[in-house]
């Protein structure tokens, strides 16, 4: 049971670091992302950001899988 708390803490630290870096990297505002503003409501759907993130993660997992 010692590895589970360490894993949860590691995931938490990684999420904090990624959240901090996202303030400086404007990844969520790419051309092609859908933003609809009507009155007090804003709908944001990051289409291009999702595709780009999917490609990057797929490449990372592919490379990690090749070295196992």
C-alpha positions in Angstrom: 0.0 0.0 0.0 3.0 2.3 0.1 3.0 3.0 -3.6 -0.6 4.2 -3.9 -0.1 7.4 -1.8 3.1 8.2 -3.6 1.4 7.8 -7.0 -1.5 10.1 -5.9 1.0 12.7 -4.6 3.0 12.5 -7.9 -0.1 13.0 -10.0 -1.1 15.9 -7.9 2.3 17.6 -8.3 2.3 17.0 -12.0 -1.2 18.6 -12.3 -0.1 21.6 -10.3 2.9 22.1 -12.5 0.9 21.7 -15.7 -1.7 24.2 -14.4 1.0 26.7 -13.5 2.6 26.4 -16.9 -0.8 26.8 -18.7 -1.0 30.3 -17.4 2.0 31.3 -19.5 1.5 29.1 -22.5 -1.6 30.2 -24.5 -2.4 26.6 -25.7 -6.2 27.0 -25.3 -6.6 29.9 -27.7 -5.6 28.4 -31.0 -7.2 29.4 -34.3 -10.0 26.9 -35.0 -11.3 26.7 -31.4 -15.0 27.6 -31.2 -16.0 30.5 -29.0 -19.6 31.6 -28.9 -20.6 34.7 -26.8 -24.2 35.7 -26.3 -25.1 38.0 -23.5 -23.7 36.8 -20.2 -23.0 33.3 -21.5 -19.8 32.1 -23.2 -19.5 28.7 -24.8 -15.9 27.5 -25.5 -15.0 24.3 -27.4 -11.3 23.8 -28.0 -11.4 21.7 -31.2 -7.9 22.4 -32.5 -6.4 22.3 -29.0 -7.9 18.9 -28.4 -6.6 17.5 -31.7 -3.1 18.9 -31.1 -3.1 17.5 -27.6 -4.2 14.1 -28.8 -1.5 14.0 -31.4 1.2 14.9 -28.9 0.1 12.4 -26.3 -0.2 9.7 -28.9 3.4 10.3 -30.0 4.6 10.3 -26.4 2.9 7.0 -25.6 4.1 5.5 -28.9 7.7 6.4 -28.0 7.4 5.1 -24.5 5.8 1.9 -25.7 8.8 1.3 -28.1 11.3 1.5 -25.3 9.5 -1.0 -23.0 
